[in-house]
């Protein structure tokens, strides 16, 4: 099969998906469908908008400027073929957070002595600490939050006393936004990527079966993971 045929087959499937996503509208071209879906906050189309619009021009050149049945003016290169196939896969079969980010996540009690927390960091190199109070989620401690707390303590008091503090004293919050979000196991990866882009304070996304903060932790996603 020629590259142009492979490209067009994948492109046509993408176009079919776009049309169905919009409820099968009539008299709307490919580029307009891309633009409309890109304005939808719950759609992943915006991620691929620029490439789709460029690839649409290539499709038009292949289809409308054919010289003969066996000859097309614009034969797509390897990148174009691979890219439209990648977009097709991401649109029609978007990846979910599980199993990709499934991992054992250890929770800690909010009353954990701060010195014990520091020992855990030194020995096990943990960087995120979900805190609970008898099974109820309380907050997320991260190395960034610990560093901020240490700097504040040293600045305000002139010294840092670790022996009279507990893990819950380090919970970061500015009263408006948190440094964590919970999602269900059915959440798509592109939705988590959008969270990290839109929430500047977000340091981790925690996964439970149904997104309930008090549920069993099934995994955790950090910015560098996506």
N, CA and C atoms as a LAMMPS dump frame, in Angstrom:
ITEM: TIMESTEP
0
ITEM: NUMBER OF ATOMS
678
ITEM: BOX BOUNDS ff ff ff
-5.0000000000000000e+02 5.0000000000000000e+02
-5.0000000000000000e+02 5.0000000000000000e+02
-5.0000000000000000e+02 5.0000000000000000e+02
ITEM: ATOMS id mol type element x y z
1 1 1 N 0.84 -1.197 0
2 1 2 C 0 0 0
3 1 3 C 0.88 1.254 0
4 2 1 N 0.542 2.203 -0.858
5 2 2 C 1.301 3.443 -0.927
6 2 3 C 1.127 4.262 0.348
7 3 1 N 2.109 5.136 0.582
8 3 2 C 2.041 5.999 1.761
9 3 3 C 0.794 6.87 1.721
10 4 1 N 0.438 7.351 0.523
11 4 2 C -0.737 8.216 0.394
12 4 3 C -2.015 7.466 0.756
13 5 1 N -2.082 6.184 0.41
14 5 2 C -3.265 5.392 0.727
15 5 3 C -3.363 5.15 2.232
16 6 1 N -2.226 4.823 2.839
17 6 2 C -2.204 4.625 4.288
18 6 3 C -2.603 5.897 5.017
19 7 1 N -2.059 7.011 4.539
20 7 2 C -2.367 8.311 5.139
21 7 3 C -3.853 8.614 5.028
22 8 1 N -4.417 8.464 3.838
23 8 2 C -5.822 8.798 3.612
24 8 3 C -6.762 7.901 4.413
25 9 1 N -6.426 6.64 4.526
26 9 2 C -7.273 5.737 5.306
27 9 3 C -7.345 6.177 6.765
28 10 1 N -6.194 6.51 7.323
29 10 2 C -6.16 6.963 8.71
30 10 3 C -6.843 8.324 8.844
31 11 1 N -6.592 9.223 7.906
32 11 2 C -7.196 10.554 7.934
33 11 3 C -8.72 10.441 7.891
34 12 1 N -9.229 9.567 7.045
35 12 2 C -10.676 9.408 6.922
36 12 3 C -11.302 8.887 8.217
37 13 1 N -10.58 8.032 8.906
38 13 2 C -11.095 7.538 10.188
39 13 3 C -11.098 8.642 11.238
40 14 1 N -10.092 9.497 11.202
41 14 2 C -10.069 10.652 12.109
42 14 3 C -11.247 11.581 11.797
43 15 1 N -11.484 11.835 10.515
44 15 2 C -12.59 12.702 10.115
45 15 3 C -13.932 12.125 10.564
46 16 1 N -14.081 10.827 10.45
47 16 2 C -15.31 10.158 10.894
48 16 3 C -15.492 10.331 12.394
49 17 1 N -14.397 10.198 13.166
50 17 2 C -14.465 10.368 14.612
51 17 3 C -14.868 11.799 14.972
52 18 1 N -14.272 12.779 14.29
53 18 2 C -14.605 14.181 14.551
54 18 3 C -16.084 14.452 14.293
55 19 1 N -16.57 13.922 13.198
56 19 2 C -17.964 14.164 12.833
57 19 3 C -18.912 13.543 13.86
58 20 1 N -18.598 12.336 14.296
59 20 2 C -19.437 11.679 15.298
60 20 3 C -19.373 12.413 16.634
61 21 1 N -18.187 12.946 16.966
62 21 2 C -18.031 13.681 18.221
63 21 3 C -18.884 14.941 18.242
64 22 1 N -19.184 15.48 17.071
65 22 2 C -20.011 16.689 16.956
66 22 3 C -21.472 16.357 16.674
67 23 1 N -21.817 15.074 16.692
68 23 2 C -23.2 14.7 16.437
69 23 3 C -23.551 14.596 14.972
70 24 1 N -22.576 14.293 14.135
71 24 2 C -22.783 14.127 12.688
72 24 3 C -23.431 15.341 12.021
73 25 1 N -22.817 16.515 12.161
74 25 2 C -23.365 17.716 11.509
75 25 3 C -23.18 17.653 9.994
76 26 1 N -24.029 18.366 9.279
77 26 2 C -23.926 18.406 7.821
78 26 3 C -23.277 19.71 7.378
79 27 1 N -22.628 19.664 6.245
80 27 2 C -22.039 20.858 5.616
81 27 3 C -20.984 21.552 6.478
82 28 1 N -20.224 20.781 7.224
83 28 2 C -19.108 21.328 8.012
84 28 3 C -17.838 20.605 7.588
85 29 1 N -16.843 21.37 7.18
86 29 2 C -15.592 20.789 6.721
87 29 3 C -14.71 20.31 7.857
88 30 1 N -13.666 19.611 7.485
89 30 2 C -12.743 19.026 8.453
90 30 3 C -12.135 20.085 9.37
91 31 1 N -11.607 21.151 8.795
92 31 2 C -10.924 22.181 9.597
93 31 3 C -11.867 22.844 10.584
94 32 1 N -13.097 23.086 10.18
95 32 2 C -14.065 23.705 11.08
96 32 3 C -14.423 22.753 12.216
97 33 1 N -14.515 21.46 11.923
98 33 2 C -14.787 20.497 12.993
99 33 3 C -13.653 20.487 14.009
100 34 1 N -12.421 20.564 13.516
101 34 2 C -11.268 20.596 14.418
102 34 3 C -11.335 21.834 15.312
103 35 1 N -11.646 22.976 14.727
104 35 2 C -11.688 24.225 15.505
105 35 3 C -12.803 24.182 16.555
106 36 1 N -13.951 23.65 16.182
107 36 2 C -15.063 23.592 17.132
108 36 3 C -14.748 22.674 18.311
109 37 1 N -14.203 21.514 18.029
110 37 2 C -13.882 20.579 19.1
111 37 3 C -12.713 21.071 19.945
112 38 1 N -11.835 21.869 19.359
113 38 2 C -10.71 22.421 20.114
114 38 3 C -11.173 23.403 21.18
115 39 1 N -12.359 23.976 20.981
116 39 2 C -12.913 24.906 21.968
117 39 3 C -13.601 24.187 23.118
118 40 1 N -13.757 22.884 22.993
119 40 2 C -14.381 22.075 24.037
120 40 3 C -13.324 21.675 25.061
121 41 1 N -13.49 22.101 26.299
122 41 2 C -12.491 21.851 27.34
123 41 3 C -12.327 20.362 27.636
124 42 1 N -13.349 19.575 27.349
125 42 2 C -13.284 18.15 27.657
126 42 3 C -12.775 17.314 26.486
127 43 1 N -12.378 17.961 25.413
128 43 2 C -11.905 17.235 24.234
129 43 3 C -10.388 17.314 24.132
130 44 1 N -9.781 16.234 23.671
131 44 2 C -8.329 16.2 23.483
132 44 3 C -7.911 16.737 22.123
133 45 1 N -8.883 17.168 21.311
134 45 2 C -8.57 17.612 19.951
135 45 3 C -7.641 18.82 19.953
136 46 1 N -7.789 19.695 20.933
137 46 2 C -6.955 20.907 20.963
138 46 3 C -5.473 20.575 20.986
139 47 1 N -5.113 19.453 21.608
140 47 2 C -3.709 19.041 21.676
141 47 3 C -3.135 18.848 20.275
142 48 1 N -4 18.385 19.344
143 48 2 C -3.546 18.054 17.999
144 48 3 C -4.008 19.066 16.95
145 49 1 N -4.581 20.169 17.395
146 49 2 C -5.21 21.107 16.462
147 49 3 C -4.269 21.554 15.342
148 50 1 N -3.103 22.041 15.687
149 50 2 C -2.189 22.574 14.672
150 50 3 C -1.791 21.506 13.657
151 51 1 N -1.449 20.326 14.147
152 51 2 C -1.051 19.252 13.238
153 51 3 C -2.209 18.821 12.344
154 52 1 N -3.404 18.74 12.908
155 52 2 C -4.56 18.321 12.118
156 52 3 C -4.856 19.314 10.992
157 53 1 N -4.732 20.595 11.284
158 53 2 C -4.991 21.604 10.254
159 53 3 C -3.935 21.537 9.147
160 54 1 N -2.699 21.273 9.518
161 54 2 C -1.641 21.123 8.519
162 54 3 C -1.839 19.858 7.693
163 55 1 N -2.182 18.783 8.367
164 55 2 C -2.391 17.518 7.677
165 55 3 C -3.61 17.57 6.763
166 56 1 N -4.562 18.421 7.103
167 56 2 C -5.738 18.589 6.238
168 56 3 C -5.338 19.208 4.899
169 57 1 N -4.372 20.112 4.921
170 57 2 C -3.886 20.693 3.669
171 57 3 C -3.207 19.634 2.808
172 58 1 N -2.468 18.743 3.456
173 58 2 C -1.837 17.657 2.723
174 58 3 C -2.893 16.733 2.125
175 59 1 N -3.93 16.426 2.912
176 59 2 C -5.007 15.584 2.394
177 59 3 C -5.646 16.209 1.163
178 60 1 N -5.888 17.514 1.212
179 60 2 C -6.507 18.204 0.075
180 60 3 C -5.628 18.119 -1.169
181 61 1 N -4.322 18.24 -0.964
182 61 2 C -3.405 18.161 -2.099
183 61 3 C -3.418 16.763 -2.713
184 62 1 N -3.503 15.75 -1.866
185 62 2 C -3.519 14.372 -2.359
186 62 3 C -4.797 14.074 -3.123
187 63 1 N -5.929 14.504 -2.561
188 63 2 C -7.237 14.139 -3.117
189 63 3 C -7.633 15.004 -4.306
190 64 1 N -7.415 16.321 -4.186
191 64 2 C -7.956 17.242 -5.183
192 64 3 C -6.98 17.611 -6.292
193 65 1 N -5.717 17.274 -6.118
194 65 2 C -4.738 17.654 -7.14
195 65 3 C -4.058 16.44 -7.76
196 66 1 N -4.813 15.348 -7.82
197 66 2 C -4.293 14.138 -8.445
198 66 3 C -4.085 14.351 -9.946
199 67 1 N -2.998 13.852 -10.451
200 67 2 C -2.747 13.914 -11.887
201 67 3 C -3.334 12.673 -12.574
202 68 1 N -3.269 11.552 -11.881
203 68 2 C -3.816 10.317 -12.431
204 68 3 C -4.08 9.336 -11.322
205 69 1 N -4.664 8.19 -11.655
206 69 2 C -5.002 7.203 -10.64
207 69 3 C -3.776 6.693 -9.899
208 70 1 N -2.654 6.654 -10.575
209 70 2 C -1.448 6.105 -9.973
210 70 3 C -0.42 7.169 -9.619
211 71 1 N -0.828 8.435 -9.668
212 71 2 C 0.141 9.488 -9.391
213 71 3 C -0.518 10.637 -8.644
214 72 1 N 0.073 10.999 -7.504
215 72 2 C -0.413 12.139 -6.738
216 72 3 C 0.707 13.161 -6.619
217 73 1 N 0.321 14.424 -6.582
218 73 2 C 1.309 15.495 -6.499
219 73 3 C 2.033 15.48 -5.159
220 74 1 N 1.272 15.267 -4.089
221 74 2 C 1.846 15.305 -2.738
222 74 3 C 1.818 13.92 -2.115
223 75 1 N 2.962 13.295 -2.044
224 75 2 C 3.07 11.988 -1.393
225 75 3 C 3.56 12.226 0.04
226 76 1 N 2.78 11.825 1.046
227 76 2 C 3.163 12.1 2.438
228 76 3 C 4.463 11.393 2.821
229 77 1 N 5.256 12.061 3.635
230 77 2 C 6.49 11.444 4.11
231 77 3 C 6.196 10.573 5.336
232 78 1 N 7.244 9.961 5.886
233 78 2 C 7.062 9.035 7.003
234 78 3 C 6.469 9.736 8.223
235 79 1 N 6.912 10.979 8.447
236 79 2 C 6.396 11.707 9.612
237 79 3 C 4.899 11.923 9.496
238 80 1 N 4.429 12.357 8.344
239 80 2 C 3.008 12.644 8.161
240 80 3 C 2.159 11.393 8.364
241 81 1 N 2.614 10.28 7.824
242 81 2 C 1.877 9.025 7.978
243 81 3 C 1.851 8.603 9.444
244 82 1 N 3.007 8.659 10.087
245 82 2 C 3.093 8.248 11.492
246 82 3 C 2.267 9.172 12.38
247 83 1 N 2.285 10.466 12.061
248 83 2 C 1.578 11.435 12.905
249 83 3 C 0.067 11.262 12.811
250 84 1 N -0.477 11.08 11.626
251 84 2 C -1.93 10.923 11.509
252 84 3 C -2.376 9.621 12.161
253 85 1 N -1.539 8.589 12.077
254 85 2 C -1.873 7.33 12.731
255 85 3 C -1.821 7.467 14.258
256 86 1 N -0.845 8.236 14.738
257 86 2 C -0.745 8.479 16.174
258 86 3 C -1.958 9.249 16.673
259 87 1 N -2.361 10.287 15.927
260 87 2 C -3.525 11.078 16.319
261 87 3 C -4.78 10.222 16.29
262 88 1 N -4.902 9.399 15.269
263 88 2 C -6.059 8.501 15.193
264 88 3 C -6.143 7.623 16.438
265 89 1 N -5.013 7.059 16.82
266 89 2 C -4.991 6.189 17.999
267 89 3 C -5.363 6.961 19.262
268 90 1 N -4.826 8.171 19.422
269 90 2 C -5.085 8.96 20.624
270 90 3 C -6.536 9.411 20.705
271 91 1 N -7.153 9.664 19.56
272 91 2 C -8.553 10.108 19.559
273 91 3 C -9.512 8.943 19.75
274 92 1 N -9.278 7.858 19.051
275 92 2 C -10.222 6.739 19.079
276 92 3 C -9.99 5.786 20.238
277 93 1 N -8.754 5.71 20.732
278 93 2 C -8.444 4.814 21.852
279 93 3 C -7.541 5.522 22.858
280 94 1 N -8.022 6.612 23.476
281 94 2 C -7.179 7.358 24.412
282 94 3 C -6.775 6.503 25.607
283 95 1 N -5.526 6.695 26.041
284 95 2 C -4.983 5.909 27.146
285 95 3 C -5.549 6.384 28.481
286 96 1 N -5.857 5.43 29.348
287 96 2 C -6.325 5.742 30.691
288 96 3 C -5.141 5.733 31.666
289 97 1 N -5.357 6.335 32.842
290 97 2 C -4.262 6.462 33.812
291 97 3 C -3.794 5.099 34.336
292 98 1 N -4.712 4.136 34.342
293 98 2 C -4.332 2.776 34.702
294 98 3 C -4.433 1.891 33.472
295 99 1 N -3.473 1.01 33.239
296 99 2 C -2.431 0.566 34.198
297 99 3 C -1.125 1.351 34.147
298 100 1 N -1.009 2.33 33.263
299 100 2 C 0.282 2.999 33.064
300 100 3 C 0.868 3.547 34.37
301 101 1 N 0.036 4.158 35.207
302 101 2 C 0.555 4.796 36.418
303 101 3 C 0.222 4.015 37.687
304 102 1 N -0.087 2.752 37.522
305 102 2 C -0.392 1.935 38.692
306 102 3 C 0.892 1.679 39.477
307 103 1 N 0.858 1.942 40.765
308 103 2 C 2.019 1.688 41.618
309 103 3 C 1.584 1.685 43.075
310 104 1 N 2.386 1.073 43.904
311 104 2 C 2.086 1.06 45.333
312 104 3 C 2.385 2.434 45.917
313 105 1 N 1.399 3.015 46.567
314 105 2 C 1.562 4.338 47.183
315 105 3 C 1.32 4.194 48.681
316 106 1 N 2.282 4.593 49.464
317 106 2 C 2.18 4.474 50.913
318 106 3 C 1.537 5.712 51.516
319 107 1 N 0.532 5.495 52.357
320 107 2 C -0.101 6.6 53.077
321 107 3 C 0.473 6.701 54.489
322 108 1 N 0.395 7.884 55.082
323 108 2 C 0.956 8.108 56.412
324 108 3 C -0.082 8.793 57.297
325 109 1 N -0.024 8.507 58.582
326 109 2 C -0.92 9.153 59.525
327 109 3 C -0.476 10.595 59.776
328 110 1 N -1.428 11.475 59.935
329 110 2 C -1.124 12.896 60.098
330 110 3 C -0.317 13.181 61.371
331 111 1 N -0.407 12.292 62.348
332 111 2 C 0.293 12.499 63.617
333 111 3 C 1.731 11.975 63.59
334 112 1 N 2.194 11.529 62.427
335 112 2 C 3.557 11.012 62.323
336 112 3 C 4.565 12.093 62.743
337 113 1 N 5.467 11.78 63.678
338 113 2 C 6.468 12.785 64.101
339 113 3 C 7.308 13.237 62.906
340 114 1 N 7.629 14.5 62.869
341 114 2 C 8.372 15.054 61.744
342 114 3 C 9.75 14.404 61.613
343 115 1 N 10.393 14.1 62.728
344 115 2 C 11.699 13.454 62.661
345 115 3 C 11.597 12.089 61.983
346 116 1 N 10.495 11.364 62.244
347 116 2 C 10.297 10.068 61.611
348 116 3 C 10.094 10.242 60.108
349 117 1 N 9.391 11.298 59.734
350 117 2 C 9.188 11.597 58.315
351 117 3 C 10.522 11.848 57.619
352 118 1 N 11.405 12.601 58.268
353 118 2 C 12.719 12.882 57.702
354 118 3 C 13.549 11.606 57.55
355 119 1 N 13.418 10.696 58.483
356 119 2 C 14.126 9.427 58.39
357 119 3 C 13.653 8.62 57.173
358 120 1 N 12.346 8.648 56.935
359 120 2 C 11.779 7.936 55.787
360 120 3 C 12.303 8.522 54.481
361 121 1 N 12.379 9.853 54.414
362 121 2 C 12.911 10.51 53.216
363 121 3 C 14.351 10.079 52.969
364 122 1 N 15.147 10.069 54.028
365 122 2 C 16.565 9.725 53.905
366 122 3 C 16.766 8.263 53.503
367 123 1 N 15.943 7.372 54.041
368 123 2 C 16.14 5.95 53.802
369 123 3 C 15.465 5.467 52.522
370 124 1 N 14.246 5.898 52.301
371 124 2 C 13.468 5.362 51.179
372 124 3 C 13.342 6.33 50.001
373 125 1 N 13.805 7.556 50.191
374 125 2 C 13.786 8.56 49.128
375 125 3 C 12.379 8.842 48.59
376 126 1 N 11.38 8.762 49.443
377 126 2 C 10.031 9.137 49.049
378 126 3 C 9.996 10.643 48.81
379 127 1 N 9.137 11.073 47.902
380 127 2 C 9.009 12.51 47.64
381 127 3 C 7.578 13.014 47.822
382 128 1 N 6.605 12.106 47.94
383 128 2 C 5.215 12.484 48.199
384 128 3 C 4.691 11.685 49.391
385 129 1 N 3.957 12.37 50.254
386 129 2 C 3.443 11.73 51.46
387 129 3 C 1.952 12.054 51.63
388 130 1 N 1.063 11.185 51.163
389 130 2 C -0.37 11.387 51.415
390 130 3 C -0.648 11.18 52.899
391 131 1 N -1.322 12.133 53.521
392 131 2 C -1.602 12.05 54.955
393 131 3 C -3.065 11.699 55.207
394 132 1 N -3.277 10.864 56.218
395 132 2 C -4.626 10.417 56.567
396 132 3 C -4.861 10.552 58.061
397 133 1 N -6.117 10.681 58.407
398 133 2 C -6.531 10.672 59.8
399 133 3 C -7.57 9.573 59.956
400 134 1 N -7.116 8.403 60.377
401 134 2 C -7.98 7.232 60.531
402 134 3 C -8.742 6.928 59.24
403 135 1 N -8.02 6.927 58.121
404 135 2 C -8.614 6.569 56.837
405 135 3 C -9.177 7.732 56.049
406 136 1 N -9.23 8.911 56.632
407 136 2 C -9.738 10.097 55.949
408 136 3 C -8.56 10.919 55.414
409 137 1 N -8.57 11.201 54.122
410 137 2 C -7.457 11.943 53.526
411 137 3 C -7.39 13.358 54.077
412 138 1 N -6.177 13.801 54.411
413 138 2 C -5.969 15.116 55.007
414 138 3 C -5.213 16.088 54.109
415 139 1 N -4.291 15.57 53.322
416 139 2 C -3.492 16.455 52.485
417 139 3 C -2.263 15.735 51.959
418 140 1 N -1.507 16.433 51.148
419 140 2 C -0.316 15.839 50.53
420 140 3 C 0.917 16.664 50.869
421 141 1 N 1.904 16.004 51.458
422 141 2 C 3.193 16.638 51.722
423 141 3 C 4.156 16.241 50.611
424 142 1 N 4.901 17.209 50.102
425 142 2 C 5.911 16.943 49.078
426 142 3 C 7.242 17.553 49.518
427 143 1 N 8.299 17.182 48.83
428 143 2 C 9.607 17.75 49.162
429 143 3 C 9.606 19.266 48.993
430 144 1 N 8.87 19.738 48.001
431 144 2 C 8.768 21.184 47.807
432 144 3 C 8.127 21.845 49.014
433 145 1 N 7.051 21.237 49.522
434 145 2 C 6.376 21.782 50.693
435 145 3 C 7.253 21.742 51.934
436 146 1 N 8.009 20.664 52.056
437 146 2 C 8.925 20.559 53.195
438 146 3 C 9.984 21.653 53.136
439 147 1 N 10.517 21.878 51.938
440 147 2 C 11.523 22.933 51.775
441 147 3 C 10.964 24.305 52.108
442 148 1 N 9.726 24.569 51.687
443 148 2 C 9.087 25.856 51.979
444 148 3 C 8.876 26.016 53.483
445 149 1 N 8.427 24.937 54.131
446 149 2 C 8.191 24.998 55.577
447 149 3 C 9.497 25.242 56.33
448 150 1 N 10.57 24.534 55.958
449 150 2 C 11.859 24.71 56.618
450 150 3 C 12.369 26.14 56.457
451 151 1 N 12.211 26.695 55.245
452 151 2 C 12.665 28.063 54.997
453 151 3 C 11.868 29.058 55.83
454 152 1 N 10.571 28.842 55.938
455 152 2 C 9.722 29.741 56.725
456 152 3 C 10.08 29.684 58.201
457 153 1 N 10.256 28.472 58.71
458 153 2 C 10.61 28.307 60.117
459 153 3 C 11.944 28.988 60.429
460 154 1 N 12.927 28.759 59.566
461 154 2 C 14.251 29.335 59.8
462 154 3 C 14.215 30.864 59.728
463 155 1 N 13.407 31.391 58.814
464 155 2 C 13.332 32.839 58.645
465 155 3 C 12.622 33.503 59.819
466 156 1 N 11.514 32.897 60.263
467 156 2 C 10.714 33.511 61.322
468 156 3 C 11.311 33.317 62.716
469 157 1 N 11.941 32.163 62.952
470 157 2 C 12.42 31.854 64.303
471 157 3 C 13.944 31.891 64.436
472 158 1 N 14.631 31.838 63.322
473 158 2 C 16.086 31.828 63.375
474 158 3 C 16.666 30.441 63.56
475 159 1 N 15.783 29.443 63.705
476 159 2 C 16.224 28.053 63.85
477 159 3 C 15.057 27.147 63.454
478 160 1 N 15.343 25.867 63.291
479 160 2 C 14.305 24.896 62.936
480 160 3 C 14.291 23.789 63.974
481 161 1 N 13.154 23.6 64.634
482 161 2 C 12.988 22.562 65.642
483 161 3 C 12.125 21.447 65.055
484 162 1 N 12.728 20.319 64.757
485 162 2 C 12.006 19.202 64.15
486 162 3 C 11.346 18.298 65.183
487 163 1 N 11.747 18.408 66.437
488 163 2 C 11.324 17.441 67.461
489 163 3 C 9.928 17.71 68.001
490 164 1 N 9.407 18.876 67.795
491 164 2 C 8.095 19.195 68.362
492 164 3 C 7.042 19.435 67.282
493 165 1 N 7.267 18.835 66.131
494 165 2 C 6.305 18.98 65.036
495 165 3 C 5.874 17.623 64.503
496 166 1 N 4.71 17.624 63.879
497 166 2 C 4.162 16.412 63.265
498 166 3 C 3.993 16.636 61.764
499 167 1 N 3.756 15.561 61.072
500 167 2 C 3.628 15.635 59.618
501 167 3 C 2.527 16.603 59.189
502 168 1 N 1.436 16.637 59.92
503 168 2 C 0.311 17.498 59.542
504 168 3 C 0.664 18.976 59.573
505 169 1 N 1.723 19.351 60.292
506 169 2 C 2.138 20.754 60.345
507 169 3 C 2.692 21.227 59.005
508 170 1 N 3.009 20.282 58.131
509 170 2 C 3.635 20.626 56.855
510 170 3 C 2.652 20.66 55.691
511 171 1 N 1.381 20.401 55.973
512 171 2 C 0.398 20.387 54.889
513 171 3 C 0.336 21.748 54.229
514 172 1 N 0.571 21.758 52.91
515 172 2 C 0.598 23.01 52.153
516 172 3 C -0.806 23.385 51.713
517 173 1 N -1.193 24.625 51.966
518 173 2 C -2.47 25.13 51.468
519 173 3 C -2.465 26.645 51.574
520 174 1 N -2.94 27.298 50.513
521 174 2 C -3.057 28.758 50.571
522 174 3 C -4.509 29.179 50.743
523 175 1 N -5.355 28.186 51.053
524 175 2 C -6.758 28.496 51.289
525 175 3 C -7.615 28.49 50.046
526 176 1 N -7.021 28.467 48.875
527 176 2 C -7.778 28.517 47.63
528 176 3 C -7.543 27.289 46.755
529 177 1 N -6.298 26.917 46.608
530 177 2 C -5.973 25.776 45.756
531 177 3 C -5.092 24.795 46.503
532 178 1 N -5.184 23.533 46.138
533 178 2 C -4.383 22.497 46.764
534 178 3 C -3.28 22.06 45.812
535 179 1 N -2.319 21.333 46.338
536 179 2 C -1.202 20.85 45.514
537 179 3 C -1.461 19.438 44.992
538 180 1 N -2.707 18.982 45.075
539 180 2 C -3.055 17.637 44.624
540 180 3 C -4.45 17.634 43.99
541 181 1 N -4.711 16.589 43.219
542 181 2 C -6.041 16.318 42.68
543 181 3 C -6.242 14.814 42.716
544 182 1 N -7.491 14.393 42.883
545 182 2 C -7.832 12.975 42.815
546 182 3 C -8.58 12.697 41.529
547 183 1 N -8.286 11.566 40.904
548 183 2 C -9.004 11.143 39.701
549 183 3 C -9.359 9.67 39.843
550 184 1 N -10.334 9.241 39.043
551 184 2 C -10.74 7.845 39.048
552 184 3 C -9.853 7.032 38.109
553 185 1 N -9.951 5.722 38.205
554 185 2 C -9.148 4.834 37.366
555 185 3 C -9.522 4.949 35.894
556 186 1 N -10.709 5.487 35.591
557 186 2 C -11.17 5.62 34.206
558 186 3 C -10.754 6.943 33.555
559 187 1 N -10.02 7.772 34.273
560 187 2 C -9.597 9.065 33.739
561 187 3 C -8.576 8.872 32.623
562 188 1 N -8.688 9.692 31.584
563 188 2 C -7.746 9.61 30.471
564 188 3 C -6.471 10.386 30.795
565 189 1 N -5.366 9.933 30.242
566 189 2 C -4.076 10.576 30.481
567 189 3 C -4.088 12.021 29.994
568 190 1 N -4.735 12.29 28.858
569 190 2 C -4.738 13.656 28.345
570 190 3 C -5.457 14.605 29.294
571 191 1 N -6.417 14.1 30.07
572 191 2 C -7.103 14.945 31.043
573 191 3 C -6.174 15.319 32.192
574 192 1 N -5.311 14.392 32.586
575 192 2 C -4.33 14.677 33.641
576 192 3 C -3.288 15.67 33.132
577 193 1 N -2.861 15.516 31.887
578 193 2 C -1.907 16.463 31.303
579 193 3 C -2.475 17.879 31.341
580 194 1 N -3.771 17.993 31.048
581 194 2 C -4.422 19.299 31.058
582 194 3 C -4.442 19.879 32.473
583 195 1 N -4.65 19.019 33.472
584 195 2 C -4.639 19.482 34.864
585 195 3 C -3.301 20.134 35.215
586 196 1 N -2.212 19.466 34.853
587 196 2 C -0.889 20.001 35.19
588 196 3 C -0.62 21.321 34.467
589 197 1 N -1.177 21.485 33.275
590 197 2 C -0.975 22.723 32.528
591 197 3 C -1.797 23.871 33.104
592 198 1 N -2.977 23.557 33.633
593 198 2 C -3.91 24.603 34.058
594 198 3 C -3.813 24.943 35.541
595 199 1 N -3.287 24.024 36.373
596 199 2 C -3.225 24.264 37.815
597 199 3 C -1.758 24.411 38.217
598 200 1 N -1.342 25.621 38.44
599 200 2 C 0.081 25.897 38.676
600 200 3 C 0.606 25.287 39.975
601 201 1 N -0.271 25.097 40.963
602 201 2 C 0.165 24.563 42.257
603 201 3 C 0.153 23.038 42.3
604 202 1 N -0.289 22.402 41.234
605 202 2 C -0.462 20.955 41.245
606 202 3 C 0.877 20.221 41.236
607 203 1 N 1.1 19.382 42.237
608 203 2 C 2.333 18.612 42.345
609 203 3 C 2.127 17.118 42.145
610 204 1 N 0.899 16.654 42.289
611 204 2 C 0.638 15.223 42.112
612 204 3 C -0.849 14.988 41.89
613 205 1 N -1.132 13.985 41.071
614 205 2 C -2.503 13.521 40.865
615 205 3 C -2.578 12.118 41.44
616 206 1 N -3.498 11.925 42.367
617 206 2 C -3.649 10.652 43.056
618 206 3 C -4.813 9.87 42.457
619 207 1 N -4.626 8.573 42.286
620 207 2 C -5.629 7.741 41.631
621 207 3 C -6.286 6.803 42.636
622 208 1 N -7.606 6.85 42.701
623 208 2 C -8.383 5.848 43.424
624 208 3 C -9.401 5.28 42.452
625 209 1 N -10.081 4.231 42.846
626 209 2 C -10.985 3.552 41.923
627 209 3 C -12.043 4.492 41.351
628 210 1 N -12.653 5.309 42.212
629 210 2 C -13.716 6.199 41.758
630 210 3 C -13.411 7.676 41.986
631 211 1 N -12.162 7.988 42.307
632 211 2 C -11.782 9.379 42.543
633 211 3 C -12.06 9.863 43.948
634 212 1 N -12.531 8.996 44.818
635 212 2 C -12.82 9.355 46.21
636 212 3 C -11.505 9.498 46.978
637 213 1 N -11.236 10.656 47.577
638 213 2 C -9.968 10.856 48.303
639 213 3 C -9.741 9.853 49.425
640 214 1 N -10.816 9.285 49.967
641 214 2 C -10.673 8.348 51.073
642 214 3 C -10.58 6.895 50.603
643 215 1 N -10.566 6.678 49.286
644 215 2 C -10.455 5.328 48.75
645 215 3 C -9.022 4.835 48.747
646 216 1 N -8.851 3.572 48.419
647 216 2 C -7.503 2.993 48.359
648 216 3 C -6.712 3.609 47.21
649 217 1 N -5.481 4.004 47.498
650 217 2 C -4.633 4.6 46.466
651 217 3 C -4.146 3.525 45.506
652 218 1 N -4.376 3.779 44.206
653 218 2 C -3.98 2.826 43.179
654 218 3 C -2.756 3.297 42.403
655 219 1 N -2.433 4.575 42.502
656 219 2 C -1.298 5.114 41.785
657 219 3 C -1.154 6.6 42.012
658 220 1 N -0.077 7.152 41.524
659 220 2 C 0.19 8.589 41.669
660 220 3 C 0.916 9.073 40.409
661 221 1 N 0.589 10.289 39.975
662 221 2 C 1.194 10.871 38.787
663 221 3 C 1.82 12.199 39.165
664 222 1 N 3.087 12.359 38.812
665 222 2 C 3.791 13.622 39.027
666 222 3 C 3.968 14.333 37.694
667 223 1 N 4.233 15.629 37.706
668 223 2 C 4.386 16.359 36.437
669 223 3 C 5.383 15.708 35.486
670 224 1 N 6.499 15.24 36.011
671 224 2 C 7.528 14.661 35.122
672 224 3 C 7.078 13.334 34.521
673 225 1 N 6.058 12.711 35.098
674 225 2 C 5.577 11.436 34.584
675 225 3 C 4.84 11.587 33.259
676 226 1 N 4.291 12.754 33.021
677 226 2 C 3.521 12.982 31.789
678 226 3 C 4.194 14.027 30.905
